[in-house]
Amino acid sequence: MATSEINSKFIFISTDFVFDGRFAPYTEESLPNPESVYAISKLEGERAALSRNENSVVCRPAVIYSWVPTGQTSSSSSGKPLNFGAWLVSQLQARKEVRIVTDQVTSPTLADDLAQAILKLAESTKAKGVFHTAGATSISRYDFSVKVSEKFGFDTNLVRPIDSSQLKQVAKRPLNSSLISNRIKNETGYEMMSIEKALDIFASQASMEVELNRN
Ligand SMILES: NC(=O)c1ccc[n+]([C@@H]2O[C@H](COP(=O)([O-])OP(=O)(O)OC[C@H]3O[C@@H](n4cnc5c(N)ncnc54)[C@H](OP(=O)(O)O)[C@@H]3O)[C@@H](O)[C@H]2O)c1
């Protein structure tokens, strides 16, 4: 691997989906058991990175969300125009009802929080191996959506609870893939954000855009 030849660090972004969801919350010591093609490929990526460069760092975030400024939405190669949080805001803002699962629990991660965590790990000379880099709060997709709705002042009745069987998702999802992200704090001093702090930042980014448009 080119990075090991130049004695440099390789950082691989993985996922909470490497776990099957049966034994949450998970630490870096927990045994992965991926159950979808996506998750299997991410675990293979982790192993390839770690085996080819001993200084590799694997970051595992979950449900990454952030504000996407209006006019800057565009599909990535995976076909997603928006992340979950920004999509949710766009729907609620348009007063559309959203059906959100109550039985999938994760540790949603603000992109800014993840970016700072990655920088800390990149800067650290000691940090290597697997790090959970997910939001500090474990919460269902439904409860997360209600909190977002409240934070932005939308009608929370627009968020309708459903369970995974009603969603008919093709790929299997872990029902509880909550992550404990203590290792990064212990080794670099960086503490992943609580949902309250992250949603404050998320909402303030959105309101900044409203302010800019007003001026
Ligand atoms: N989204 C989540 O909730 C979540 C949760 C846990 C982990 N993750 C992990 O976080 C990472 C980002 O996820 P995401 O949801 O933001 O994915 P995404 O929306 O599909 O974005 C992937 C990005 O990677 C770029 N890309 C894809 N193939 C590339 C290549 N061969 N060379 C250079 N760039 C390439 C894409 O470029 P284009 O825009 O040009 O297509 C796009 O900007 C992934 O590794 C994912 O497994 C995501």
The ligand as a MOL file (V3000), in Angstrom:
LIG
                    3D

  0  0  0     0  0            999 V3000
M  V30 BEGIN CTAB
M  V30 COUNTS 48 52 0 0 0
M  V30 BEGIN ATOM
M  V30 1 N -24.3730 7.8990 5.0640 0
M  V30 2 C -24.3060 7.2750 6.2010 0
M  V30 3 O -25.2270 7.3650 7.0040 0
M  V30 4 C -23.1070 6.4480 6.5820 0
M  V30 5 C -23.1130 5.7390 7.7930 0
M  V30 6 C -21.9780 5.0230 8.1640 0
M  V30 7 C -20.8760 5.0140 7.3410 0
M  V30 8 N -20.9060 5.6860 6.1550 0 CHG=1
M  V30 9 C -19.6880 5.6780 5.3130 0
M  V30 10 O -19.3080 7.0220 5.0840 0
M  V30 11 C -18.7820 7.1790 3.7600 0
M  V30 12 C -19.5410 8.2430 3.0250 0
M  V30 13 O -20.8940 7.8400 2.9720 0
M  V30 14 P -21.9810 8.6960 2.1950 0
M  V30 15 O -23.2920 8.1890 2.6280 0
M  V30 16 O -21.6530 10.1310 2.3100 0 CHG=-1
M  V30 17 O -21.7400 8.2000 0.7200 0
M  V30 18 P -22.1540 8.8640 -0.6420 0
M  V30 19 O -23.1970 9.9050 -0.4440 0
M  V30 20 O -22.4030 7.7630 -1.5980 0
M  V30 21 O -20.8380 9.6510 -1.0360 0
M  V30 22 C -19.6810 8.9300 -1.3650 0
M  V30 23 C -18.6470 9.9130 -1.8770 0
M  V30 24 O -17.5010 9.1850 -2.3100 0
M  V30 25 C -17.1820 9.5920 -3.6220 0
M  V30 26 N -16.6430 8.4410 -4.3500 0
M  V30 27 C -17.2310 7.2620 -4.6210 0
M  V30 28 N -16.4190 6.4540 -5.2940 0
M  V30 29 C -15.2580 7.1490 -5.4530 0
M  V30 30 C -14.0240 6.8640 -6.0570 0
M  V30 31 N -13.7880 5.6970 -6.6400 0
M  V30 32 N -13.0620 7.8140 -5.9900 0
M  V30 33 C -13.2820 8.9980 -5.3960 0
M  V30 34 N -14.4340 9.3230 -4.8020 0
M  V30 35 C -15.4170 8.4130 -4.8280 0
M  V30 36 C -18.4830 10.0460 -4.2430 0
M  V30 37 O -18.1880 10.9270 -5.2910 0
M  V30 38 P -19.3140 11.5020 -6.3070 0
M  V30 39 O -20.1130 12.4870 -5.5340 0
M  V30 40 O -18.4970 12.1390 -7.3630 0
M  V30 41 O -20.1260 10.3600 -6.7530 0
M  V30 42 C -19.1410 10.7240 -3.0680 0
M  V30 43 O -18.7160 12.0710 -2.9180 0
M  V30 44 C -18.8600 5.8020 3.1060 0
M  V30 45 O -17.6220 5.1910 3.2670 0
M  V30 46 C -19.9140 5.0660 3.9300 0
M  V30 47 O -19.7130 3.6780 3.9210 0
M  V30 48 C -21.9860 6.4120 5.7590 0
M  V30 END ATOM
M  V30 BEGIN BOND
M  V30 1 1 1 2
M  V30 2 2 2 3
M  V30 3 1 2 4
M  V30 4 1 4 5
M  V30 5 2 4 48
M  V30 6 2 5 6
M  V30 7 1 6 7
M  V30 8 2 7 8
M  V30 9 1 8 9
M  V30 10 1 8 48
M  V30 11 1 9 10
M  V30 12 1 9 46
M  V30 13 1 10 11
M  V30 14 1 11 12
M  V30 15 1 11 44
M  V30 16 1 12 13
M  V30 17 1 13 14
M  V30 18 2 14 15
M  V30 19 1 14 16
M  V30 20 1 14 17
M  V30 21 1 17 18
M  V30 22 2 18 19
M  V30 23 1 18 20
M  V30 24 1 18 21
M  V30 25 1 21 22
M  V30 26 1 22 23
M  V30 27 1 23 24
M  V30 28 1 23 42
M  V30 29 1 24 25
M  V30 30 1 25 26
M  V30 31 1 25 36
M  V30 32 1 26 27
M  V30 33 1 26 35
M  V30 34 2 27 28
M  V30 35 1 28 29
M  V30 36 1 29 30
M  V30 37 2 29 35
M  V30 38 1 30 31
M  V30 39 2 30 32
M  V30 40 1 32 33
M  V30 41 2 33 34
M  V30 42 1 34 35
M  V30 43 1 36 37
M  V30 44 1 36 42
M  V30 45 1 37 38
M  V30 46 2 38 39
M  V30 47 1 38 40
M  V30 48 1 38 41
M  V30 49 1 42 43
M  V30 50 1 44 45
M  V30 51 1 44 46
M  V30 52 1 46 47
M  V30 END BOND
M  V30 END CTAB
M  END
